[in-house]
Structure formats: structure tokens, C-alpha cells
Amino acid sequence: MSLGSNIKIFRKKLGLTQEELASRLCVTSQAVSKWESEAGLPDTAQIVPLAKALSVSTDSLFGIDSDDYDKEFAREIIFEADSIRDNGNQKEGAVAAADYLAEKCEENPFNYGIHMRYVQSVAHMSRFFSMGNLSDDEAEKWHAYVKAAENRALYIFRYSNDSELVDKCHYALAWIYWHDKEYEKGREHIKELPSISNNMLQETINSYYAYVEKGLDGWRASVRDNLQNFVRAINKQLVYGAEAHMWECPLEETVSFCKWAVSVIEQFMQNEKMKAHCQGFYRDTVKYFVAAYLRNGKAKEAAAAWKNLTLKISEYVEFCDNIRKMPETSAVSEFGEKAAQNMNHYTKEFAESKEAFMLGQLKSWCSGKDFAEFEKLI
């Protein structure tokens, strides 16, 4: 895209008229019109003020791809941060992961993937730093984390053209503000997120275009990717529902909901191309199922559900072991890039670390006596 075209695109994105942009720069609207029509160019001294007025970087202004960052390196950093988060005490792990990501953000200022994950890490921390239950010192430290998350999210909003990164930051900030009881702030970010309410989604028609453009194989890949996205969205709602039931609802209601949710996820997993987008949700749904039993003094029932879960995890590890034997390009072609990455990481050691982390969570959620009995049974 040319400089003139970019000026026009960024101006309209901000909802500015040519006159309003000109006013910000102390130039005439005719000058802005000439820039956008390529009849003239801004003076070099105006480039930085122009970029600031449009809330973009000078690189973006000249059409340099601002999202051309090392995505593989970002994935490696995120995987390491997740390992730190899930190692040991939940709260300490969450803080350590955020601190690690903050350090990597400083070392890699243009890697938007790492910045986005920092925002998500603070959202994860927010469940342990509920406002009203903090000392003055803790509140001050928490506000520093929130401010850093807001700044890193704003950086992505301004300079990244990757809608997925932008959506993830809006989503994370909405969670942070929910835990901080700043509901109006949170709703402003919720408004920016896509919604399934009108059912006019790009996924529902993309596969038809994929068939025309890429033939039958392209259509198959598009349908697979669409279903994976839909499955992830449904599974997330099921997990959130299970968590809320565990904390707020009677045991009978919680058990009924969780059993139904697990049956839905198991049905999705009948299709092996959906497994990678179900396993984590399945694991967490059962975890809340187990927690509900423990919190109601039913260690025997909790142990039975846990044993079934570990069996399912072992089966998935074996499945992933077989997929890792495939050439990487074949795995990506067959299952999609995100699924292939998930299965590549899902080793026996990774599964064991997840199980240990969940046991730590369960121990913190119920009485010591009930958990001790549960431990003997598993």
C-alpha cells in the first residue's frame, strides 16, 4: 500500500475527516487531500507528527508489515511461561510467569505475540488479586501489573494489524476489570469482541470460497478449521459453566451439568481432528467435577472421576505420540497448525506436570481431611 493510501486507511479507522486530521497537524485540508490522492507528499518533518496523529508507527505509515515478528520464538516463550505458571503454588506460579513474560517483552519490544501473552498472564493473575482482599502493598503491586497490561494491550491495539492478537487483549482486559469490579471498563472491551449472536460468521461461508479457490482439499481443510474453532468456543463455555457451578451451585446440580458437559466434549473427540481442541477443556471440566465432590465430602466419588480422567489423559498422550511420528508437514496438513503444535507438546512429562498442577488446585479448594482421603484412593 502507498503512503497516501495508508494515511487514508488510518484516518478513516480513527473516524477522522480530512479537516480534523489537518487540524491536528496544523495544515490545510487540501494538503491532506493531496497526500491521500498521491498528488503530493508530506514533508519529512511531518512524518512523526502524522504517525502520532494517526496512532500508528512510522513503519505502519509506510506500509512496513508491523506483524512480521518471530511467531515461532513467541510460541517457545509462551510454552516456557506456561510451564512456569503451572509449576507449584498457583498464585506464585502466576506471578512468576507474568514476571518472566515482562522480561521477555523488554528483550523483544517488537514481538507482539509475547506482549499479548503478558496481557493474558495478568488476566490469569487477576483471580488471585481480587480487589478488596489486598493489603495496601499488594494493591500497589497489582495496580502496577494492571497498568503494564493496559500499556502492552494499547501497544498492540495501535500497531498490530493481527485481529486475533487484538481480540485476545480485549478479552484478557475484560477479565482483569471483572475481577477488579470495574465493570464499565470491562464492557468497553467486551463490545470490541466478535459475537456469535447474529450467526452471520465468516466461517459459515468461507469453506464455499475455499472450494472455488483451492478445490476439494481446500474445502476439507476449511471445514476442519471451522469446526475446530466452533468446538473451542463451545468447550470454553462448558468449562466456564463447570467452574461457576462448582463454586456456586448445589452438588446435584453441579454433577448434572458437568456430566452433560463432559458427554458433549467426548462426542466432539470422536472426530480425531477435534481431539487437540478438546483435551484441555475436557481435563478442566472433569477437574471441577472432582472438586465439587471433594468440597462436599465425597472423596470416593472424586477419586473415581479422577482415575477416569487420568486414563483419558494417558490415551491422549499415546495418540499424540503416534502423531509425532508423522512428518511435521503431514501433521499440519492433516490436523491444522494449532492442533499439530498442541500434539507436539503433549508428552507424558507435560501431562504429568498438568496432573500435578491440578492436584495442587484441588488441595487448595477443599478441606485437608477430604483431600487426604482422596489422595489415598487415587
Buried (B, 14 or more C-beta within 10 A) or exposed (E): EEBBEBBBBBBEEEEBEBEBBBBBBEBEBEBBBBBBEEEBEBEEEBBEBBBEBBBBBEBBBEEEEBBEBBEEBBBEBBEBBBBBBBBEEBEEBBBBBBBBBBEBBEEBEBBBBBBBBBBBBBBBBBBBBEBEEBEEEEBEEBBEBBEBBBEBBBBBBEBBEBEEBBBBBBBBBBBBBBBBEBEEBBEBBBEBEEEEEEEEBEBEEBBEEBBEEEEEEBBBBBBBBBBBBBBBEBBEEBBEBBBEBBEEBEBEEBBEBBEEBBEBBEEBBEEEBBBBBBBBBBBBBBBBBBBBBBBBBBBEBBBBBBEBBBEBBEEBBEBBEEBBEBEEEEBBBBBBEBBBBBBBBBBEEBBEBBBEBBBBBBBEBBEEEBBEBBEEEE
